[in-house]
Every structure is written in structure tokens, then in C-alpha cells.
Amino acid sequence: MRSTTILYKTEPAGILSQLANGSFHFRYLETWLEDKKKPAISLTMPKSKKEFKSPHLFPVFFHLLPEGANKQAVCKFKKIDPADHFGMLLHTAQFDTSGAITIHQSLN
């Protein structure tokens, strides 16, 4: 299993995990849920204590991934399989993303 902390405007909002079977799980942190001023990170994942599950990387995170020549360069330089979306996310979404969501390097 691989996991990473999802940050919203540099504040920890939840945990994204990929299980051994390749499926993805996301859950909000209790501190994020308790603060009524904190928004949901996606309209498709409203603030809730439930764990969100998907056989594929959730769209809100998938759209943080590089495309085209940038994707090819990242995969070649970091030796990442182009189908390893979680691996690409770990290497590319830590700093400069096109929105409020970034990640903190993996927990384990």
C-alpha cells in the first residue's frame, strides 16, 4: 500500500492511499472535517467521515498529472511506468500544481 497526505492550500486535508490490488481510497482528516470553514477538496468528494473508494485514481487527483511530452519526460527521468498514476502523482504534485491541491510525500 502507498499513501500520501493531500494538502489544500498547504494544510493537510486527507489521506490518499493505493491498495495492493490497485484501487484507491481517500478519507478526510478529522481536523479537516471538524472545521466548518474548510471546504471539500472536490464536489465529487463532499466532506464526510466515509472513505471514498475507486478502482481508478480519483479525477480531482488525476487532473494534477502531467500530459504529453511532460508525462513522457517525468516517466523517463524518474523511471515510472506511464500507467502508474499514483507514482507520477508522488513525483509531480508536491509543489507546482494548477490549483489549491498538492501532496505531501508518501507516509510509507
N, C-alpha and C positions, 0 to 999 in steps of 0.2 A: 504494500500500500504506500502511496505517496500522498503527502498533504502539504498545503500551504495556507498561510493566513491571507485572507482577502482584505485589502485596505480600501477605505473610502475616504478620499481626501486625507491620506496618511494615517487615518485612525483604523484600528482593527475592527472589522465588521463581522467576519465569519471565517469559517474553515472550509476549504475545498479539498476533497480527497478523491483519489482514484484508487479503486479497489483492485485486487489481483485479477478479477475477471474483466477488468477494463471499464467497468461502469463508474459513474461519477456521483458524488454526494456533496451537498452543500448544506451547512447549518449556520445560522446566525449565532454570534456570541451572546450570552445572557446580558452583558453590559450594553450591547447594542440594542437588544430588544427592550430593555428597561427604560432607555432614554427615548421619550416620545418625540423628541426633536430630530432624532436620527431617521433618515429615510430608508426605504427599501433600496437595495442595490439594483433592482430591476423590477419592472412592472410584472414580469412573469414569475418573480420570486418575492411575493409580499412578505413583510416582517411576520414571522411565525416561529413557534417553537418546533414545528415539524421539520424533519430533514427532507430536503428536496433530493430526488434521485433521478438519474437519467442514464441511458446506455451510451450517450454521447456527451461531449463537453457542452455545457450549457451555452446557449447563444451569446449571452452577455459576456462570457469569457472568450468564446471562440472569436468574437469580433475584435479582440485585442491582439490576435495573432498576425504576424506579417504575411504578406501575399507575394506572389510572383517572384521576381528576382531577389527581393529581400528575404523571402522564405527560403529560397534555394541557398542563399549565402549563409544564413543562420544555420541551416541544416548541415551544410558542408563544413563550416568553421567549427561548430560545436559538436559535430558528429551525431546529429539527431535524425532519427528516421522521420521522413516527412509526414508519416501517419501518426507520429507521437505528439499529439496536440498538447498534452499536459507537459511534456518535456520542453516544447517550444515556449509554452506559457511561462515556465520557470525561468527560462533564459532571456525572455524578451519583455515581460510585463512588470519588471521591478521598478523601472524608472520613468520612461517617457511614453505614456500611453495617450490616446486621444480622448481622454475623459477623466472622470474622478476616480476610477478604479485602477489600482495597482496591486501587486502582490508583495508579500514578504517571503524571502527564500524559504524553501521547504522546512517543515518541522521535523521530518525524519527521513 
